[in-house]
Amino acid sequence: MIIRQAPSDFKTIGHYIGIMLRGFAFLLLVPLIVALCYHEFSEAINFIIAFTSSIIVAYLFLLLCQEPEELSFRSGMVIVSLSWIGAMFLGAIPGYLAGHFSSYLDACFDSMSGLATVGLSILQDLNHTSISLNMWRFLVPYISGQGIAVITITFLARTSGVYGMYTGEGREERILPNITQTTRIIWGISLIYLIVGTGALFGLGMISGLSPSYSFWHGMWLYMSCWATCGFTPQSTSVLFYHSQWIELGTTIALILGSINFSLHYAVLSGKRLELWRDIEIRTFLITFITIFSILCLALIKEGAYPDLLSFVSKAIYHALSAHATAGFSTMYSSQFIHWGELGMLTLIIGMGIGGCAGSTAGGVKCLRIGIFFSALIQNIKQIGLPSTVVFQHKFRHIQDVVVNDKMVRSAMLIFLSFAFTYLLGAIIGVFYGYPFVHSLFENVSTASGTGLSCGITSKDMPILMKIVYILEMWAGRLEFISLFAILNLIVTRGKR
């Protein structure tokens, strides 16, 4: 049975889109203040234009869609998915007006890359970007990593019906039974880590020989990007620019923290430290990382990529972690991934495709779903040969004891197949434009999983269709397709009696 959407539901959707875009508009005040403090007046004008445009669009929604009805679960997911599209167009304005993009589509590409915490960039002259525009580039993934809906729910007076908005951004778990309290805990954890992480990377920058001002801004931006598992960096050569093992170590720790479930962070900070070693996601992450790292080492030995043992180990560990956590940081040039050979690239593809933990800022299929698959497999193996009358339950530990059931496996399989289909479809489109299959698959998995590593395909000279496809993949992959399904359902119901 398909439930038809009532006209009042569309008013509700429009009203909450207005609320979310209004909240997004006020974020523009942060880089505006930075621009004024550093006398970047041309950038300040750009942010004023972007802020004014966002406020006008937001209040148009609020004026046209007054007195909303009760927010339904499906409406909440539709609100989130459409709000992200609106935020992409509005968030692209400052960069486009600054002249860093050859077209507005390119600016939208970068804007969605930040919103989806992907980190692929086609911004021109990145090394000479202003402080205020950089502040905006890193603030967007830091905010959207937690979730635009999460920050909206945090400040909403009403709490009923917002679970659809919370779930629409690819989250299913609640830290506490109340959604508003859950979102406030998420932001509390994020802000605590931001202060500590910025201080740590600031110190490491000073040790590496950077000036105090340089260390502060780059330390904060790198940490924001690490925590959001977004590949954005202030320099075009990523972490390679710093030539510092201290910066590499600091970003490694930060990106691992960003890829861990918020519920697990809360459990550890609450004193339940054993959960860190008992959780199925952490165990799955460790097993898959060790496997990926081992295969990657074999691939690099086969290609003879690094005769120096220290460079060999550091490159393998750093990029295996960066790929698996979907962080997108790199200590080498993009084109060098091709010299790792097809086996090396395929190994990183697997890591990017799996991704980090559910309920974190990481992307990909997520370790929890991979853990569920293996738990279901173990359950089926144990049931072989047992009498049909025997009732068998298989449990795993994820904050609490969870019993594997068919619904859980089907849900995980749906998301897995959605990602797999997206990975393959995008790769085929890349092949159509003449790119080798493995290279195209690498770039496409990096895009859809929210990683941001590149083998050189992503550039301002990409075909327009590939840019549009990548934007849609970043959007759908970040929202884990659930919101996309809600929109498709909405479209179908409009054609049904």
C-alpha positions as CSV (number, residue, x, y, z in Angstrom):
1,M,0.0,0.0,0.0
2,I,1.4,3.4,-1.0
3,I,0.4,6.3,1.2
4,R,-0.4,9.4,-0.9
5,Q,1.2,12.7,0.1
6,A,-1.3,15.3,1.3
7,P,-0.9,19.0,0.3
8,S,-0.3,19.9,3.9
9,D,2.7,17.5,3.9
10,F,4.4,19.6,1.2
11,K,3.8,22.7,3.3
12,T,5.5,20.9,6.2
13,I,8.4,19.9,4.0
14,G,8.8,23.5,2.7
15,H,8.6,25.0,6.1
16,Y,11.4,22.8,7.6
17,I,13.5,23.3,4.5
18,G,13.2,27.0,5.2
19,I,14.3,26.4,8.8
20,M,17.3,24.4,7.8
21,L,18.4,26.9,5.1
22,R,18.0,29.7,7.6
23,G,20.4,27.9,10.0
24,F,22.8,27.3,7.1
25,A,22.7,31.0,6.2
26,F,23.8,32.1,9.7
27,L,26.9,29.9,9.3
28,L,28.0,32.3,6.6
29,L,28.5,34.9,9.4
30,V,31.5,33.1,10.7
31,P,33.7,33.5,7.6
32,L,32.2,37.0,7.2
33,I,33.6,38.0,10.6
34,V,37.0,36.4,9.8
35,A,37.0,38.4,6.5
36,L,36.4,41.7,8.4
37,C,39.0,40.9,11.0
38,Y,41.7,40.3,8.3
39,H,40.6,43.2,6.1
40,E,39.5,40.9,3.3
41,F,36.8,43.3,2.2
42,S,36.2,41.9,-1.2
43,E,35.6,38.4,0.4
44,A,33.4,40.1,3.0
45,I,31.1,41.5,0.2
46,N,30.9,38.0,-1.3
47,F,29.8,36.5,2.0
48,I,27.3,39.3,2.5
49,I,25.8,38.5,-0.9
50,A,25.7,34.8,0.0
51,F,24.1,35.4,3.4
52,T,21.5,37.8,2.0
53,S,20.6,35.3,-0.8
54,S,20.3,32.4,1.7
55,I,18.1,34.4,4.1
56,I,15.8,35.5,1.2
57,V,15.5,31.9,0.0
58,A,14.9,30.6,3.5
59,Y,12.2,33.1,4.4
60,L,10.5,32.6,1.0
61,F,10.0,28.9,2.1
62,L,8.9,30.0,5.6
63,L,6.4,32.6,4.2
64,L,4.9,30.3,1.6
65,C,4.7,27.3,3.9
66,Q,3.3,28.6,7.1
67,E,1.5,26.6,9.9
68,P,3.0,23.2,9.1
69,E,1.4,19.9,10.1
70,E,3.0,17.3,12.3
71,L,6.3,16.2,10.9
72,S,6.2,12.6,9.6
73,F,9.2,10.2,9.3
74,R,9.2,10.2,5.5
75,S,8.7,14.0,5.3
76,G,11.8,14.4,7.6
77,M,14.0,12.4,5.2
78,V,12.7,14.4,2.2
79,I,13.4,17.6,4.0
80,V,17.0,16.6,4.7
81,S,17.8,15.5,1.1
82,L,16.3,18.6,-0.5
83,S,17.9,20.9,2.0
84,W,21.3,19.6,1.1
85,I,20.6,20.4,-2.5
86,G,19.6,24.0,-1.5
87,A,22.7,24.3,0.7
88,M,24.9,23.2,-2.2
89,F,23.7,26.0,-4.4
90,L,23.9,28.7,-1.7
91,G,27.2,27.5,-0.3
92,A,28.8,27.7,-3.7
93,I,28.2,31.5,-4.0
94,P,31.3,32.8,-2.0
95,G,33.8,30.7,-3.9
96,Y,32.3,31.5,-7.3
97,L,32.2,35.2,-6.6
98,A,35.9,35.0,-5.5
99,G,36.8,33.8,-9.0
100,H,38.2,30.5,-8.0
101,F,36.0,28.5,-10.4
102,S,35.6,28.6,-14.1
103,S,31.8,28.0,-13.8
104,Y,29.0,27.9,-11.3
105,L,28.8,24.1,-11.8
106,D,32.4,23.8,-10.6
107,A,31.6,25.9,-7.5
108,C,28.6,23.6,-6.8
109,F,30.9,20.5,-7.2
110,D,33.2,21.9,-4.6
111,S,30.3,22.9,-2.4
112,M,28.7,19.4,-2.5
113,S,32.1,17.9,-1.9
114,G,32.4,19.8,1.3
115,L,28.8,19.2,2.4
116,A,29.2,15.4,1.7
117,T,32.6,15.4,3.5
118,V,34.2,14.0,0.3
119,G,37.1,16.4,-0.2
120,L,37.6,16.2,-3.9
121,S,38.2,19.7,-5.2
122,I,38.4,21.5,-8.5
123,L,39.0,24.9,-6.9
124,Q,41.7,26.9,-8.8
125,D,44.7,28.5,-7.2
126,L,44.0,26.8,-3.9
127,N,47.4,27.8,-2.4
128,H,46.4,31.5,-2.5
129,T,42.9,31.2,-1.2
130,S,42.0,33.8,1.4
131,I,41.7,33.0,5.1
132,S,38.0,33.7,5.2
133,L,37.2,31.5,2.2
134,N,39.3,28.7,3.6
135,M,37.4,29.1,6.9
136,W,34.2,28.6,4.9
137,R,35.6,25.6,3.0
138,F,36.5,23.8,6.3
139,L,33.5,25.0,8.3
140,V,31.0,23.4,5.9
141,P,32.4,19.8,6.1
142,Y,32.9,20.2,9.9
143,I,29.2,21.2,10.4
144,S,27.8,18.7,7.8
145,G,29.9,15.9,9.2
146,Q,27.8,16.1,12.3
147,G,24.8,16.9,10.1
148,I,22.9,20.0,9.1
149,A,19.8,18.3,10.5
150,V,21.6,17.5,13.7
151,I,22.4,21.2,14.4
152,T,18.8,22.2,13.4
153,I,17.3,19.6,15.7
154,T,19.6,20.8,18.5
155,F,18.0,24.3,18.5
156,L,14.4,23.3,17.6
157,A,11.9,23.8,20.4
158,R,9.8,20.9,19.3
159,T,11.2,17.3,19.3
160,S,8.3,15.2,17.9
161,G,8.7,13.9,14.4
162,V,12.3,14.9,13.9
163,Y,13.7,11.3,13.9
164,G,13.1,11.2,10.1
165,M,15.4,14.3,9.8
166,Y,18.0,12.6,12.0
167,T,17.8,9.3,10.0
168,G,17.8,11.2,6.7
169,E,21.5,12.1,7.1
170,G,22.6,8.5,7.3
171,R,22.2,8.0,11.1
172,E,20.1,5.3,12.8
173,E,21.5,5.1,16.3
174,R,20.5,7.2,19.2
175,I,23.0,7.9,22.0
176,L,20.0,8.7,24.3
177,P,16.3,7.9,23.8
178,N,15.6,11.6,23.1
179,I,16.7,12.8,19.7
180,T,17.4,16.4,20.8
181,Q,19.5,15.2,23.7
182,T,21.4,12.9,21.3
183,T,22.2,15.7,18.9
184,R,23.4,17.9,21.7
185,I,25.7,15.2,22.9
186,I,27.1,14.8,19.4
187,W,27.9,18.5,19.2
188,G,29.3,18.5,22.7
189,I,31.7,15.7,21.8
190,S,32.6,17.4,18.6
191,L,33.4,20.7,20.2
192,I,35.5,19.1,22.9
193,Y,37.6,17.2,20.4
194,L,37.9,20.4,18.2
195,I,39.5,22.3,21.1
196,V,41.9,19.5,22.0
197,G,42.6,18.6,18.3
198,T,43.3,22.1,17.2
199,G,45.6,22.6,20.2
200,A,47.5,19.4,19.4
201,L,48.0,20.2,15.7
202,F,48.9,23.7,16.5
203,G,51.7,22.4,18.7
204,L,52.8,19.9,16.1
205,G,52.9,22.7,13.5
206,M,55.1,24.7,15.7
207,I,57.4,21.7,16.2
208,S,57.5,21.3,12.4
209,G,58.7,24.9,12.0
210,L,55.5,26.7,11.0
211,S,54.8,30.2,12.3
212,P,52.3,30.7,15.1
213,S,49.6,32.1,12.9
214,Y,50.2,29.5,10.2
215,S,50.2,26.7,12.8
216,F,46.9,27.9,14.3
217,W,44.9,28.2,11.1
218,H,46.3,25.1,9.5
219,G,46.0,23.2,12.7
220,M,42.3,24.1,13.1
221,W,41.5,23.5,9.4
222,L,43.3,20.2,9.3
223,Y,41.6,19.0,12.4
224,M,38.1,20.1,11.2
225,S,38.8,18.2,8.0
226,C,40.1,15.1,9.8
227,W,37.2,15.0,12.2
228,A,34.8,15.3,9.3
229,T,36.8,12.6,7.4
230,C,36.9,15.1,4.5
231,G,39.9,15.3,2.2
232,F,40.0,19.1,2.1
233,T,43.4,20.7,2.9
234,P,44.6,24.3,2.8
235,Q,47.2,23.3,0.1
236,S,46.9,21.6,-3.2
237,T,49.4,18.9,-2.3
238,S,47.5,17.8,0.8
239,V,49.5,16.7,3.8
240,L,52.6,16.3,1.6
241,F,53.0,20.1,1.7
242,Y,54.1,20.0,5.3
243,H,56.9,17.4,4.9
244,S,56.4,16.6,8.6
245,Q,56.1,13.2,10.2
246,W,54.5,15.1,13.2
247,I,51.7,16.5,11.1
248,E,51.2,13.0,9.6
249,L,51.0,11.4,13.0
250,G,48.6,14.1,14.3
251,T,46.2,13.8,11.3
252,T,46.3,10.0,11.5
253,I,45.1,10.1,15.1
254,A,42.4,12.7,14.2
255,L,41.0,10.9,11.2
256,I,40.8,7.7,13.2
257,L,38.8,9.5,15.9
258,G,36.5,11.0,13.2
259,S,35.7,7.6,11.8
260,I,34.6,6.1,15.1
261,N,30.9,5.9,16.1
262,F,29.6,8.9,18.2
263,S,27.9,6.4,20.5
264,L,31.2,4.6,21.1
265,H,32.9,8.0,21.9
266,Y,30.1,8.7,24.4
267,A,30.5,5.2,26.0
268,V,34.3,5.6,26.4
269,L,34.0,9.2,27.7
270,S,31.3,7.9,30.2
271,G,33.8,5.4,31.6
272,K,32.8,2.3,29.6
273,R,36.3,1.9,28.0
274,L,35.9,-1.9,27.5
275,E,33.3,-1.2,24.8
276,L,36.1,0.0,22.6
277,W,37.6,-3.5,22.4
278,R,34.3,-5.4,22.5
279,D,32.4,-3.5,19.8
280,I,31.9,-5.3,16.5
281,E,32.6,-2.2,14.4
282,I,36.1,-1.7,15.9
283,R,36.9,-5.4,15.5
284,T,35.7,-5.3,11.9
285,F,37.7,-2.1,11.2
286,L,40.9,-3.7,12.7
287,I,40.4,-7.0,10.7
288,T,39.7,-5.3,7.4
289,F,42.5,-2.7,7.9
290,I,45.1,-5.4,8.6
291,T,43.9,-7.3,5.6
292,I,44.0,-4.2,3.3
293,F,47.4,-3.2,4.7
294,S,48.8,-6.6,4.1
295,I,47.6,-6.8,0.5
296,L,48.8,-3.2,-0.1
297,C,52.3,-4.1,1.1
298,L,52.4,-7.1,-1.3
299,A,51.2,-4.8,-4.2
300,L,53.9,-2.2,-3.4
301,I,56.6,-4.9,-3.1
302,K,55.5,-6.3,-6.5
303,E,55.7,-2.8,-8.1
304,G,59.0,-2.0,-6.3
305,A,57.5,1.4,-5.5
306,Y,59.6,2.3,-2.4
307,P,63.0,0.8,-1.9
308,D,63.3,2.7,1.4
309,L,61.6,0.6,4.2
310,L,60.5,3.7,6.2
311,S,58.8,5.3,3.2
312,F,57.3,2.0,2.3
313,V,55.7,1.4,5.7
314,S,54.6,5.0,6.3
315,K,53.0,5.4,2.9
316,A,51.2,2.1,3.1
317,I,49.9,2.7,6.7
318,Y,48.9,6.3,6.1
319,H,47.0,5.7,2.8
320,A,45.4,2.5,4.0
321,L,44.0,4.3,7.0
322,S,43.1,7.4,5.0
323,A,41.2,5.2,2.5
324,H,39.5,3.0,5.1
325,A,38.4,5.9,7.3
326,T,37.3,7.8,4.1
327,A,39.4,10.7,5.2
328,G,41.0,11.4,1.8
329,F,44.4,12.7,3.1
330,S,47.5,11.9,1.1
331,T,51.3,12.3,1.4
332,M,52.0,12.0,-2.3
333,Y,50.8,13.4,-5.6
334,S,47.5,12.1,-7.0
335,S,49.1,10.7,-10.2
336,Q,51.4,8.5,-8.1
337,F,48.6,6.1,-7.2
338,I,48.7,4.9,-10.7
339,H,52.3,3.7,-10.1
340,W,51.0,1.5,-7.3
341,G,49.6,-0.9,-9.9
342,E,46.1,-2.3,-10.3
343,L,46.4,-4.5,-7.2
344,G,47.4,-1.5,-5.1
345,M,44.6,0.6,-6.4
346,L,42.0,-2.2,-6.1
347,T,43.1,-2.6,-2.4
348,L,42.5,1.0,-1.7
349,I,39.2,0.8,-3.6
350,I,38.1,-2.0,-1.2
351,G,39.1,0.1,1.8
352,M,37.2,3.2,0.5
353,G,34.2,1.1,-0.4
354,I,33.9,-0.4,3.1
355,G,34.4,2.9,4.9
356,G,34.4,3.7,8.6
357,C,32.0,3.2,11.4
358,A,28.2,3.9,11.3
359,G,27.1,6.9,13.3
360,S,30.4,8.7,12.6
361,T,31.4,11.3,10.0
362,A,32.9,8.6,7.8
363,G,31.3,7.3,4.6
364,G,31.1,4.1,2.6
365,V,29.1,0.9,3.3
366,K,30.3,1.1,7.0
367,C,32.0,-1.5,9.2
368,L,28.8,-2.2,11.1
369,R,27.1,-3.6,8.0
370,I,30.2,-5.7,7.1
371,G,30.2,-7.0,10.7
372,I,26.5,-7.9,10.4
373,F,27.1,-9.8,7.2
374,F,29.8,-11.9,8.8
375,S,27.7,-12.5,11.9
376,A,24.8,-13.7,9.7
377,L,27.3,-15.9,7.9
378,I,28.5,-17.4,11.1
379,Q,25.0,-18.0,12.3
380,N,24.0,-19.8,9.1
381,I,27.2,-22.0,9.3
382,K,26.4,-23.0,12.8
383,Q,22.8,-23.8,11.9
384,I,23.9,-26.3,9.2
385,G,23.2,-29.8,10.4
386,L,21.1,-28.7,13.4
387,P,17.5,-30.0,13.6
388,S,14.9,-27.6,12.3
389,T,13.3,-27.5,15.7
390,V,16.4,-25.9,17.3
391,V,16.1,-22.2,18.0
392,F,19.4,-20.6,17.5
393,Q,20.3,-16.9,18.2
394,H,23.6,-15.2,17.3
395,K,24.5,-12.0,19.1
396,F,27.2,-9.3,18.6
397,R,28.3,-6.5,20.7
398,H,27.6,-2.9,19.6
399,I,27.3,-0.7,22.7
400,Q,24.9,-3.4,23.9
401,D,24.1,-7.0,23.0
402,V,22.3,-7.2,19.6
403,V,20.6,-10.3,18.2
404,V,21.1,-10.8,14.4
405,N,17.8,-11.0,12.6
406,D,16.6,-11.1,9.0
407,K,15.4,-7.5,8.9
408,M,18.8,-6.3,10.0
409,V,20.6,-8.3,7.4
410,R,18.1,-7.2,4.6
411,S,18.6,-3.5,5.6
412,A,22.4,-3.8,5.5
413,M,22.2,-5.7,2.2
414,L,20.0,-2.9,0.6
415,I,22.6,-0.2,1.5
416,F,25.4,-2.4,0.4
417,L,23.8,-3.1,-3.0
418,S,23.0,0.6,-3.4
419,F,26.6,1.5,-2.9
420,A,27.8,-1.3,-5.2
421,F,25.5,-0.3,-8.0
422,T,26.6,3.4,-7.7
423,Y,30.3,2.4,-7.6
424,L,29.9,0.3,-10.8
425,L,27.6,2.8,-12.7
426,G,29.9,5.7,-12.2
427,A,32.9,3.6,-13.2
428,I,31.2,2.7,-16.5
429,I,30.5,6.3,-17.2
430,G,34.2,7.1,-16.7
431,V,35.1,4.3,-19.1
432,F,32.7,5.8,-21.6
433,Y,34.8,9.0,-21.6
434,G,38.0,7.1,-22.2
435,Y,39.4,6.5,-18.7
436,P,40.8,3.1,-17.8
437,F,38.3,1.0,-15.8
438,V,40.4,0.6,-12.6
439,H,41.2,4.4,-12.6
440,S,37.6,5.3,-13.1
441,L,36.5,2.8,-10.4
442,F,39.0,4.3,-8.0
443,E,37.8,7.8,-8.6
444,N,34.1,6.9,-8.5
445,V,34.4,4.8,-5.3
446,S,36.3,7.7,-3.7
447,T,33.5,10.0,-4.7
448,A,30.5,8.0,-3.7
449,S,32.0,6.7,-0.4
450,G,33.0,10.2,0.6
451,T,36.7,9.6,0.7
452,G,38.3,12.2,-1.5
453,L,41.5,10.4,-2.7
454,S,42.1,11.0,-6.4
455,C,44.2,9.3,-9.1
456,G,44.1,12.5,-11.2
457,I,40.7,12.2,-13.0
458,T,38.9,14.9,-10.9
459,S,39.7,18.3,-12.4
460,K,38.1,21.4,-13.9
461,D,38.5,19.8,-17.3
462,M,36.3,16.8,-16.5
463,P,33.3,16.3,-18.8
464,I,30.2,18.1,-17.6
465,L,28.2,14.9,-17.3
466,M,30.8,13.4,-15.0
467,K,30.7,16.4,-12.8
468,I,27.0,16.2,-12.5
469,V,27.1,12.4,-11.8
470,Y,29.8,12.9,-9.2
471,I,27.7,15.6,-7.5
472,L,24.7,13.2,-7.3
473,E,26.9,10.4,-6.1
474,M,28.3,12.5,-3.3
475,W,24.9,13.6,-2.3
476,A,23.3,10.1,-2.3
477,G,26.3,8.4,-0.8
478,R,26.5,10.8,2.1
479,L,22.8,10.4,2.9
480,E,23.2,6.6,2.4
481,F,20.4,6.5,-0.2
482,I,17.6,6.4,2.4
483,S,16.6,10.0,1.8
484,L,16.9,9.4,-2.0
485,F,14.4,6.5,-1.6
486,A,12.1,8.8,0.3
487,I,12.1,11.3,-2.6
488,L,11.5,8.5,-5.1
489,N,8.6,7.3,-3.0
490,L,7.2,10.9,-2.9
491,I,7.4,11.1,-6.7
492,V,5.7,7.8,-7.2
493,T,2.9,8.7,-4.8
494,R,2.1,11.8,-6.8
495,G,1.3,9.6,-9.8
496,K,-0.9,7.2,-7.8
497,R,-4.5,7.6,-6.8
